């Protein structure tokens, strides 16, 4: 009788230990899942933020000094060139641009895969695969200043030119001015307007 009670006690004790071990394993798996899920949630939100804000070209404002300098520089170069044509005289130039300057930065692509194998207490198995993609802008440092590393620059597209010249009342000079602008910028002659300067 005592021997039977002892066996029952030992069996109950063994069952309790197995249940406790299973409980610990399930608790650890749950904690691991929570940690992995929070890590990927943070990575996904960072990836979305990076893709939304950093994948687009960096656009310079129309008031940006580099864009303004480019436009002014082009107008001055055209003015100087046209004034050297015989019979043109003094020139004023205005150029129209379709967009501001665009700069395309270099990107670092971050790709990662994570595979998690889980086994529950009833013997069922589950495999979870997490994939994350992200892009970050490559930056370069110049002292304390950090700026994006630019790989491509798109200058503003010229859509029209207006020229006011002293000699434009002469049809031959006017044609020479129009042809010079068309050849220099590859725009059609209907986008070039040439007018005589007021005396």
C-alpha positions, 0 to 999 in steps of 0.5 A: 500500500505504501509502495503504491502511494509512493509510486503515485506521488513520484508520478504526480511529481514528474507530471508537475515538473514536465508541466512546469518545464513546458510552461517555461518553454512556452513563456520563453517562446512568447517573449522571443516572439514579442521581441522579434515582432517589436524589432521588425515593427521598428525596422518597418517603420524606419524603412517606410520613413526612409522610402517616403522621404529619401527615395525621391530626388532632392529638389533645389528650391527656385530661390536656392542659390545654386539653382539661381546661380545656374539660371543667371549664369546661363542668361549672362553667357547667352547675353555675352555670346549674342552681343558678339554677333555682328550688328546685334549691339546691346542685349537683354535676355530672359530665359524660362525654365520648366523646373528647378534643379534636381539632385539625385543622392546615392542610396545604401540598400539594406535588405535582411531576411529572418526565419523563425522556427517555432514548435508548440506544446502539442508538437505543431511546427510553424516557420515565420519568414520576415523580409525587410527592405530599406534605403538610406541616403549616403552622406559625406562630411565636410567638417561639421557639415553633413550633406547627401552624396550626389550622384546625378544632377539634372539642370533646369530645362529651358522652355523659352528665351526672350531676347531684346537687342538693339539690332533686332529691327533688322530681319537678318540680325533677328534671324541670326539671333534666333538661329544662335539660341536654337542651336545653343539650347536645342529648342524650337524657333517658336520658343524664341522671341526676339524684339528690337530694343527701345531707343 
